[in-house]
Amino acid sequence: MQYVGSPSGYEAFVPYDQTINYNGHTDPEGDLILSNGTTMQDVVWDGQYAGTIIQNHDQIVQLNNQFVGQTDPVNNQQYVPLQDFYVIKGQYQLNK
C-alpha cells in the first residue's frame, strides 16, 4: 500500500472507455495525473463515486458518438469531443 499526492496538491483521474471488475464490483479504469505532472496509467478508481464516474463518462461517450463530426447549426462550427476528468485534493491510497 502506498499513498500518493500531497495534502495541498491536486491530482486528476481521467477515465478510459472501460471498466474493471475489482473486489466484486465494477470500477472505472483510467490515468491518474499527479500534481507534479507524472501520469500513472491503468489506475482503478475503487470506492466512493465509482458509479458516478462511470455514469458521467458513459454520457460523455454517448454525446461524442452523437455529435462529434457534425456541424452546429447555430454557429456553423464542428462539434469537438468532450473529455471528462475528476479533480482530487489531498492524499489517497494506492494499492499495487
N, C-alpha and C positions, 0 to 999 in steps of 0.2 A: 504494500500500500504506500502510495506517495501522494503528497499534497503539492499542487501547483497553483500558481497565481500569487497574489500578494493582497494583504488586507486593503490596500488603497488602489490596487490596479484593476483594470477592466480586461476581460477576455471575451471572445466571441465564439459561439458554436454555430457552424454553418452546415445544415443538414444535407445529406445526399438524397437521391431519389430512391432510397431503400431503407428498410427497417431490419432489425435482427431480433430473434427470439433470445432473450437474455434473462437468465434466472426465472424462467417460466412466464415471462410477459414480453410484449412487443415494445421495443425501444428504437428511437431513431439513431442512425449512424451518420457521422459527418466528420468535419475538420474542426479542430479546436485551435483558434488563433490566440496566442498568448500576448500579453501586453508588450513584450519585447520584440514582437513580430514573428516569432517562431510559430510554425504551423505543425500541429500534430495531426496526422491522418488516421482515419479509421477509428475514431473515438465513438464510444457508445454513451448516449445520454440515458442514464439509468436513474429513475426516481421521479420526483415531482416535476410536473409539466411535460413529461414524455408524450403523453397522449395529445396534449395541446399542440406541441411542436409538430407531431405527425399530422394532425388535422390541418393546421395552418399551412404546412408545406404542401400537403395534397391539394389544397385550394389554390395555391400559387401555381403549382404544376398544371392544374386544370385551366386556370386563366391563361397561362402561357400557351398551352395547346390550342386554346380557343382563339386567341387574338394575335400572337406574335406572327409577324409577316404580313398582317393585314394593315390597311390604311385607316386611320381615324377620320371619319367623315367631317368632323368639326374643324380640324386644323390641317388635314391632308398629310399628316406625318405618319410613318410606320410605327406601330407599337413595338416597344422594346421589351425584352424578357425581364421579368421581376426576379429578384433574388431575396430570400429571407435569411436572416441571421439573428441570433439571440445573444444579447449582451449579458455578461456575468460579472458581478462585482465581488471581489474578495477571493478567498482561497476555496478550493474544492478538492475532494478526494479523487485520486486517480488510481484505479485498480488495474494491474497488469497481469 
